[in-house]
């Protein structure tokens, strides 16, 4: 068999040639590429689903927990976190929270942990002029394969209860009314034992038997009842005076009648009823709407406070209206206890109404 015949025979036999091998390799490489691409897409898709699920869980938890927070405390909570540097504050009343790694101290807002890789933006806006509704918008941002994705949830939250009156304030001009410098005071429930010589503002509660200086948790509750003639009261004390009151509650009752004592006078007005003295009503926030009491069957069984938005109160212009300037933004005023005896003082006027006289034990 010559060489030519042998080559022809080999070419006619079944077997793998170089061309066959090359084609096979190309097919395998293409298949591997396709499989890798499919796998990569599956991984990215799965990761995207996981990240979106996590973002949705964060947004849902925040909305539910914010809704469970007392209406007046929603923004206060965020402001306190912002002031402490725990979160940042952007434009349009938007608060920004960056998640942290599990190995670090977790970022928790409204009992919701924000893990690393998520950025949360919470925007709270008033709806209308009366501060009865707030629109809450939650945005949770995350990345998938280098691309930003966002989950958004929103809810309009209604004020669940209108309080009996505007609550006591402890900032800005209200501190001036207490004759306290903003840089030289401490609240009694903020480690007053280590006041550093600052004045100590002590909210006081009456237990039915004695007066006590309140704790932080107690101040968050309703610690006064003007309908029951129990006004919100504070003492402004030095270190030594504070120590005396802690050691002997009788000292508190003594100092409540001294120049250390102040009473909170919420905004109020007198109804123009055609009589010499009409009924006194507390005004809501900085508006001229009266806070009205609702009773079962119109006679007994107190239910709640509300605003009559249909029929604004006809306020008297002659019977000692307090805070009668329409542009006045003050929610109330701290006045010295001695002002209850001063005819022109708001404390005296309120003490002559159905909310007085202020009862002393």
C-alpha positions as CSV (number, residue, x, y, z in Angstrom):
1,X,0.0,0.0,0.0
2,X,1.5,3.2,-1.1
3,X,1.4,6.4,0.9
4,X,-1.4,8.0,-1.1
5,X,-3.6,5.0,-0.7
6,X,-3.0,5.0,3.0
7,X,-4.0,8.7,3.4
8,X,-7.2,8.2,1.4
9,X,-8.2,5.2,3.6
10,X,-7.6,7.1,6.8
11,X,-9.7,10.0,5.5
12,X,-12.6,7.6,4.8
13,X,-12.5,6.0,8.2
14,X,-14.7,7.3,11.1
15,X,-12.6,9.2,13.7
16,X,-11.9,12.6,15.1
17,X,-10.1,14.9,13.0
18,X,-8.5,18.2,13.9
19,X,-11.5,20.1,12.5
20,X,-13.9,17.9,14.5
21,X,-12.0,18.6,17.7
22,X,-11.9,22.3,17.0
23,X,-15.7,22.4,16.4
24,X,-16.3,20.4,19.5
25,X,-14.2,22.7,21.6
26,X,-16.1,25.7,20.2
27,X,-19.4,24.1,21.0
28,X,-18.3,23.3,24.6
29,X,-17.0,26.8,25.2
30,X,-20.2,28.3,23.8
31,X,-22.3,26.1,26.1
32,X,-20.1,27.0,29.1
33,X,-20.5,30.7,28.3
34,X,-24.3,30.3,28.0
35,X,-24.5,28.3,31.2
36,X,-22.3,30.9,33.0
37,X,-24.4,33.8,31.7
38,X,-27.6,32.0,32.7
39,X,-26.2,31.2,36.2
40,X,-24.9,34.8,36.6
41,X,-28.3,36.2,35.6
42,X,-30.0,33.8,38.1
43,X,-27.6,34.9,40.8
44,X,-28.1,38.5,40.1
45,X,-31.9,38.1,39.8
46,X,-32.0,36.1,43.1
47,X,-29.8,38.7,44.8
48,X,-32.1,41.5,43.4
49,X,-35.1,39.7,44.7
50,X,-33.5,39.3,48.1
51,X,-32.5,42.9,48.2
52,X,-35.9,44.1,47.2
53,X,-37.5,41.8,49.8
54,X,-35.2,43.3,52.4
55,X,-36.0,46.9,51.3
56,X,-39.7,46.2,51.3
57,X,-39.5,44.7,54.8
58,X,-37.6,47.7,56.1
59,X,-40.2,50.2,54.5
60,X,-43.2,48.2,55.8
61,X,-41.8,47.9,59.3
62,X,-41.0,51.7,59.4
63,X,-44.5,52.6,58.2
64,X,-46.2,50.3,60.8
65,X,-44.0,51.4,63.7
66,X,-44.3,55.1,62.8
67,X,-48.1,54.7,62.7
68,X,-47.9,53.1,66.2
69,X,-45.9,56.1,67.5
70,X,-47.8,59.0,69.2
71,X,-48.6,61.6,66.6
72,X,-46.7,64.4,68.3
73,X,-43.6,62.2,68.8
74,X,-43.0,61.2,65.2
75,X,-40.9,64.2,64.2
76,X,-39.6,64.8,67.7
77,X,-38.0,61.3,67.6
78,X,-36.3,62.0,64.2
79,X,-35.2,65.5,65.4
80,X,-33.6,64.1,68.5
81,X,-31.7,61.4,66.5
82,X,-30.6,64.2,64.0
83,X,-29.4,66.5,66.8
84,X,-27.4,63.7,68.3
85,X,-25.7,63.0,64.9
86,X,-27.2,59.5,64.7
87,X,-28.9,60.3,61.5
88,X,-28.7,63.2,59.0
89,X,-31.3,65.8,57.9
90,X,-31.7,66.8,54.4
91,X,-34.0,69.3,52.6
92,X,-37.8,69.3,52.7
93,X,-37.8,67.8,56.2
94,X,-36.2,64.6,55.0
95,X,-34.2,62.4,57.4
96,X,-31.5,60.1,56.0
97,X,-30.4,56.9,57.7
98,X,-27.4,54.9,56.5
99,X,-27.4,51.2,57.4
100,X,-24.5,49.7,59.3
101,X,-22.8,46.3,59.2
102,X,-24.1,43.6,61.5
103,X,-20.7,43.5,63.2
104,X,-21.2,47.1,64.2
105,X,-23.8,48.6,66.5
106,X,-27.0,48.4,64.4
107,X,-28.8,51.5,63.1
108,X,-32.2,51.3,64.6
109,X,-35.0,53.8,64.0
110,X,-38.6,53.3,65.2
111,X,-37.6,49.8,66.3
112,X,-36.5,48.9,62.8
113,X,-32.9,47.9,62.1
114,X,-31.4,49.3,58.9
115,X,-28.6,46.9,57.7
116,X,-25.6,47.8,55.7
117,X,-26.2,48.4,52.0
118,X,-29.5,50.2,52.6
119,X,-30.2,54.0,52.7
120,X,-33.5,55.1,54.2
121,X,-35.1,58.5,53.6
122,X,-38.1,59.4,55.8
123,X,-40.1,62.5,54.8
124,X,-42.9,63.9,57.1
125,X,-45.1,66.7,55.8
126,X,-48.1,68.4,57.4
127,X,-51.3,68.1,55.4
128,X,-53.3,71.3,55.8
129,X,-52.8,74.2,58.3
130,X,-54.1,72.6,61.5
131,X,-51.5,69.9,62.0
132,X,-54.2,67.1,62.1
133,X,-52.7,65.0,59.3
134,X,-49.2,64.1,58.4
135,X,-48.0,62.5,55.1
136,X,-45.2,60.0,55.7
137,X,-43.1,58.9,52.8
138,X,-40.5,56.1,53.1
139,X,-37.8,55.5,50.5
140,X,-35.4,52.6,50.8
141,X,-32.5,52.7,48.4
142,X,-30.2,49.7,47.6
143,X,-27.9,48.5,44.8
144,X,-28.1,45.5,42.6
145,X,-25.2,44.8,40.2
146,X,-24.0,48.4,40.7
147,X,-27.5,49.9,39.8
148,X,-29.5,51.9,42.3
149,X,-33.0,50.5,43.1
150,X,-35.7,52.0,45.3
151,X,-38.7,50.8,47.2
152,X,-41.2,53.5,48.2
153,X,-44.1,53.4,50.7
154,X,-46.3,56.2,51.9
155,X,-49.1,56.7,54.4
156,X,-51.2,59.6,55.7
157,X,-51.4,59.5,59.5
158,X,-54.2,61.1,61.4
159,X,-53.8,62.7,64.8
160,X,-55.3,60.0,67.1
161,X,-56.2,62.4,69.9
162,X,-56.3,66.1,70.5
163,X,-54.9,66.7,74.0
164,X,-56.7,68.7,76.6
165,X,-54.4,71.7,75.9
166,X,-51.0,72.5,74.4
167,X,-48.3,70.6,76.2
168,X,-45.6,72.3,78.2
169,X,-42.5,73.5,76.3
170,X,-38.9,73.5,77.4
171,X,-36.9,75.3,74.6
172,X,-36.1,78.7,73.2
173,X,-38.3,81.5,74.5
174,X,-40.0,79.2,77.0
175,X,-36.7,78.8,78.8
176,X,-36.4,82.5,79.0
177,X,-39.8,82.6,80.7
178,X,-38.4,80.2,83.3
179,X,-35.4,82.6,83.7
180,X,-33.0,79.9,82.6
181,X,-30.2,80.4,80.1
182,X,-30.3,77.8,77.3
183,X,-26.6,76.9,77.9
184,X,-26.9,76.7,81.7
185,X,-29.7,74.3,82.5
186,X,-30.5,70.6,82.7
187,X,-33.8,68.7,83.0
188,X,-34.1,66.8,86.3
189,X,-34.4,63.4,84.5
190,X,-31.1,63.9,82.6
191,X,-28.7,62.9,85.3
192,X,-29.5,65.9,87.5
193,X,-27.1,64.5,90.2
194,X,-24.3,65.6,87.8
195,X,-25.7,68.9,86.8
196,X,-22.3,70.7,86.9
197,X,-23.8,73.7,88.6
198,X,-26.5,74.2,86.0
199,X,-30.0,75.2,87.0
200,X,-32.2,72.1,87.2
201,X,-35.7,72.2,85.7
202,X,-37.9,69.7,87.6
203,X,-41.4,68.8,86.3
204,X,-43.6,67.9,89.3
205,X,-46.3,65.3,89.6
206,X,-48.9,64.9,92.4
207,X,-49.5,61.2,93.4
208,X,-52.6,61.9,95.5
209,X,-50.5,61.9,98.6
210,X,-47.4,63.9,97.9
211,X,-45.5,65.7,95.2
212,X,-42.6,64.0,93.4
213,X,-40.0,65.0,90.8
214,X,-40.8,63.1,87.6
215,X,-38.7,60.6,85.6
216,X,-38.1,60.8,81.8
217,X,-40.7,58.1,81.1
218,X,-43.3,59.9,83.3
219,X,-42.8,63.2,81.4
220,X,-43.8,61.5,78.2
221,X,-47.2,60.6,79.6
222,X,-49.9,63.1,80.6
223,X,-48.7,64.3,83.9
224,X,-51.3,67.1,84.4
225,X,-55.1,67.5,84.1
226,X,-56.4,71.1,83.9
227,X,-60.0,69.7,84.0
228,X,-59.1,68.3,87.4
229,X,-57.3,71.5,88.4
230,X,-53.9,69.8,88.3
231,X,-51.8,72.2,86.3
232,X,-48.4,71.4,84.7
233,X,-45.8,72.8,87.2
234,X,-42.0,72.9,87.5
235,X,-39.4,73.9,90.0
236,X,-36.2,75.6,88.9
237,X,-33.6,74.5,91.5
238,X,-29.9,74.6,92.3
239,X,-27.9,71.4,93.1
240,X,-28.4,71.8,96.8
241,X,-32.2,72.5,96.5
242,X,-32.6,69.5,94.3
243,X,-30.9,67.3,96.8
244,X,-33.2,68.6,99.5
245,X,-36.3,67.7,97.5
246,X,-35.0,64.3,96.7
247,X,-34.3,63.6,100.3
248,X,-37.6,65.1,101.6
249,X,-40.8,65.3,99.4
250,X,-42.2,67.8,101.9
251,X,-39.6,70.3,100.5
252,X,-41.2,70.0,97.1
253,X,-44.6,71.2,98.4
254,X,-42.9,74.0,100.2
255,X,-41.0,75.2,97.2
256,X,-44.1,75.0,94.9
257,X,-45.3,78.1,96.8
258,X,-42.0,79.9,96.5
259,X,-40.3,81.9,93.8
260,X,-38.8,78.7,92.5
261,X,-42.2,77.6,91.2
262,X,-43.7,78.1,87.7
263,X,-47.1,77.1,86.2
264,X,-47.7,76.3,82.5
265,X,-50.5,78.5,81.1
266,X,-51.7,77.0,77.7
267,X,-53.2,79.3,75.2
268,X,-56.8,80.0,76.1
269,X,-59.7,82.3,75.3
270,X,-63.0,83.3,76.7
271,X,-66.2,82.6,74.7
272,X,-68.4,85.7,73.9
273,X,-71.7,84.3,75.2
274,X,-73.4,87.6,75.9
275,X,-72.7,87.2,79.6
276,X,-70.2,89.1,81.7
277,X,-67.9,86.1,81.9
278,X,-68.2,83.3,79.3
279,X,-66.7,79.8,79.5
280,X,-62.9,79.5,79.0
281,X,-61.5,77.2,76.4
282,X,-58.0,76.2,75.5
283,X,-56.9,77.0,72.0
284,X,-55.4,74.4,69.7
285,X,-51.7,74.9,68.8
286,X,-51.4,78.5,67.5
287,X,-54.9,78.6,66.0
288,X,-58.1,80.2,67.2
289,X,-59.9,76.9,67.2
290,X,-61.2,75.9,70.6
291,X,-60.5,72.4,72.1
292,X,-63.9,71.1,73.0
293,X,-64.7,68.2,75.4
294,X,-67.1,65.5,74.1
295,X,-69.4,63.6,76.5
296,X,-71.6,60.6,76.1
297,X,-75.2,61.7,75.4
298,X,-74.0,65.3,75.7
299,X,-74.1,65.1,79.5
300,X,-71.8,62.7,81.2
301,X,-69.1,60.1,80.5
302,X,-66.1,62.0,79.0
303,X,-65.0,60.5,75.7
304,X,-62.4,62.7,73.9
305,X,-61.4,66.2,72.9
306,X,-62.1,67.6,69.4
307,X,-62.1,70.7,67.3
308,X,-65.2,72.2,65.8
309,X,-63.9,73.2,62.4
310,X,-67.4,74.1,61.1
311,X,-68.2,76.7,63.7
312,X,-65.2,78.7,65.0
313,X,-65.5,80.0,68.5
314,X,-66.8,83.5,68.9
315,X,-64.1,84.9,71.3
316,X,-64.8,87.7,73.6
317,X,-62.7,90.9,73.2
318,X,-63.4,92.3,76.7
319,X,-63.2,89.5,79.2
320,X,-59.5,88.9,79.5
321,X,-58.6,86.8,76.4
322,X,-55.2,85.3,76.8
323,X,-52.8,85.2,73.8
324,X,-55.2,87.3,71.8
325,X,-52.7,88.3,69.1
326,X,-53.6,86.3,66.0
327,X,-50.0,86.2,64.8
328,X,-48.7,84.9,68.2
329,X,-47.0,81.6,67.7
330,X,-46.5,80.8,71.3
331,X,-48.2,77.6,72.5
332,X,-48.4,78.8,76.0
333,X,-46.4,80.6,78.7
334,X,-44.6,79.7,81.9
335,X,-45.6,82.1,84.7
336,X,-44.4,82.4,88.2
337,X,-46.7,80.8,90.8
338,X,-47.0,84.2,92.4
339,X,-48.7,85.5,89.3
340,X,-51.9,83.6,90.3
341,X,-52.4,86.5,92.6
342,X,-51.7,89.2,90.0
343,X,-55.0,90.4,88.4
344,X,-53.4,91.1,85.0
345,X,-51.5,87.9,84.7
346,X,-52.7,85.0,82.5
347,X,-52.2,82.7,85.5
348,X,-54.8,84.7,87.5
349,X,-57.3,84.8,84.6
350,X,-57.0,81.0,84.1
351,X,-57.4,80.5,87.8
352,X,-60.7,82.3,87.8
353,X,-62.1,80.0,85.1
354,X,-63.5,76.5,85.4
355,X,-59.9,75.3,85.3
356,X,-59.3,76.9,88.7
357,X,-58.7,77.5,91.4
358,X,-55.4,75.6,91.3
359,X,-55.7,73.1,94.2
360,X,-53.0,72.9,96.8
361,X,-52.6,69.9,99.0
